[in-house]
Amino acid sequence: MPEKAMELDPQLQDVLDAIRDQQGLESREQAAEWLLRRRIRRGAQELTGRGRALYPAGRKH
């Protein structure tokens, strides 16, 4: 698949640079990919309900 260069505004460049530094990535493209993967993972967790109790979470006394 051909690659297309991203046109970024200065604010988005700053965000991607911060993510790049925080995660130890080499490029803004890697930072954008990291953010996309994170969003996909979180969306899948919300869809499947992972992390939610399927029963009342209170303790029995």
C-alpha positions as CSV (number, residue, x, y, z in Angstrom):
1,M,0.0,0.0,0.0
2,P,1.5,3.4,-0.9
3,E,2.3,5.7,1.9
4,K,1.0,9.2,2.1
5,A,2.7,12.0,4.1
6,M,0.7,13.4,7.0
7,E,0.0,17.1,7.1
8,L,0.1,18.2,10.7
9,D,-0.7,21.4,12.5
10,P,1.7,22.6,15.1
11,Q,-0.5,21.4,18.0
12,L,-0.7,17.8,16.7
13,Q,3.1,17.8,16.1
14,D,3.6,18.8,19.7
15,V,1.3,16.0,20.9
16,L,3.0,13.4,18.7
17,D,6.5,14.6,19.8
18,A,5.4,14.2,23.5
19,I,4.1,10.7,22.9
20,R,7.3,9.9,21.0
21,D,9.5,11.0,23.9
22,Q,7.3,9.3,26.5
23,Q,7.2,6.0,24.7
24,G,10.8,6.0,23.4
25,L,9.8,6.0,19.7
26,E,11.8,7.1,16.8
27,S,9.3,9.1,14.7
28,R,6.0,10.9,14.7
29,E,4.6,8.2,12.4
30,Q,5.4,5.6,15.1
31,A,3.8,7.8,17.7
32,A,0.6,8.1,15.6
33,E,0.6,4.3,15.1
34,W,1.0,3.8,18.8
35,L,-2.0,6.1,19.5
36,L,-4.2,4.3,16.9
37,R,-3.3,0.9,18.4
38,R,-4.1,2.1,21.9
39,R,-7.5,3.4,20.8
40,I,-8.3,0.2,19.0
41,R,-7.4,-1.8,22.1
42,R,-9.5,0.4,24.4
43,G,-12.4,0.2,21.9
44,A,-12.2,-3.6,21.9
45,Q,-12.2,-3.7,25.7
46,E,-15.3,-1.6,25.8
47,L,-17.0,-3.8,23.2
48,T,-16.3,-7.0,25.0
49,G,-16.9,-5.6,28.5
50,R,-13.6,-6.8,29.7
51,G,-12.9,-5.6,33.2
52,R,-16.5,-5.3,34.1
53,A,-18.1,-7.5,36.8
54,L,-20.9,-9.8,35.5
55,Y,-22.3,-10.1,39.0
56,P,-23.0,-7.7,41.9
57,A,-19.6,-6.6,43.1
58,G,-20.5,-6.1,46.8
59,R,-19.2,-8.4,49.5
60,K,-21.5,-10.8,51.3
61,H,-21.5,-10.5,55.1
